[in-house]
């Protein structure tokens, strides 16, 4: 089964849907979906509502394996069910979509122009549960804000170190050193980032394949050598705050880079839409992101 997932993610056309908003970003995601904070009075209610939103997206006819290769889930979503099946099983059995899991615990305070990942002392236990829930791979995010070489090196070191722990657990890591798209030093950051990533990729041993999730570069095709590296399964792009239209336009300029959008996928969806309106809106978003990815 894992080989089938690997072949799909590596070779097929499409994109990866990011449905992994966690505790901190859930109120924003719900507000964008038309559910204000005064509509729920506890964290449990909030997570129930966001699971309803994700269930509506995943069960929509517009959400299918013709366009969508994989979906990144939040830990709570992994442990919840859709139509009686755990979410990952619903994705694979009913939709033919490969399940990934967000494993990071958020960002540490900024230091040396970057925000590293917070410590993850319970990662081994989470990876064990991910295997039990039939998850294929994981995703973890840190953020680079300035062209501080020491900070960028520390971010990439941490990402690859944790990535190897994930590989050892039998899962595929998506390494995500996000570059802040609003940084005045974005282009300079990306040049340093490529160098640091290539150093680590060249040190990987047989069987240590990784995926990468990166901000769309300012210079088109800057990540070409990363995309073509033999240890890289796929490089996906985050929308990073760009609108769907802008993210798609920038993505089209980069050969071999496919989307893994969150906000750009869901920005026009609303809780008050009829099912027909919702499905039509999602179908248009999926079609435009797919088109930009191929």
Phi, psi and omega in degrees: 000315182297324178296321177299315178299316182299314180300319181297309184294326184281322194244338186275160177278145178144197181216173179250125180276130178262106180243043193244025175305133184253193186312312184291324185263355182297315178303321178294317181297318179292319179299318179295334181272000176095015177245103183288165184297334181280003178275351178219151187242002178211165178296322179300315178298319180300314181290329174298317181294319181289330176291324175298318179298311181295323178297319180296321179292309186294324182276353179295142176300337180287342182264093183216168188285353175295328182244333188249119181279317185210169176221135179264127185250155170276152183308316180298323180294322178301323184272358179257169184243153172235121182050043175084356179247143171303147189307316181297321179292323176298316180301313184283314187285321186262334187242344183069029183250135185279127182270134174241162181229130171288124184246347182288160181252027178098183188258142172283170177296153182295135176210134183054036175075012180223161170242106179288171173282143173297157178303149181234070184296337183259019185298316182302320179293319179295320180294324177298314178295323179298318176297319178297329181269009177064036174280142180271318185212180184228167175221142179214136190242137165226168189228136178250127184246336179224166183275044178278112187299322180297315179296316181296318178298317181298319179299311184292320176304312182297315181300314183287328177297312178292324178303319179292325176297321180290318176300317180299334178275002177086019181242161180265116180277135165261113182272125187231086170269087185293136172262127179299117185292345180265002180290132177294346181254021188307312184296319179294318177304314186295325177296315178295320182299316179302314181301313181293319180296317181297322177303314181288319180299321180291340180269351181291146179261168180305133181091358181254051180287148180225163166247161179229144175236117190229153172294145180297125188288152177295317177270117183304139177064021177300329185268016184307312184290333176289314180300322184272358182295135184298339180268001181258120180286314181196147171246125181244157184247140172266153181281332167063015181112348173290150172291165179305312184299314182291317180298316179298318181298314180292322181297319181300337181279355185242107182294133174083353178267128179244165185278148162221073189267148176247285183299320182294337177281322191252001192300334183256005179277146182215140181301333184272358178289146171292165178302320180296315179296315181300310182296322179294317180296315180295320180300319179295318179296313180300315182297318183289323179288321176300312180302317180291331182281340181254000000 
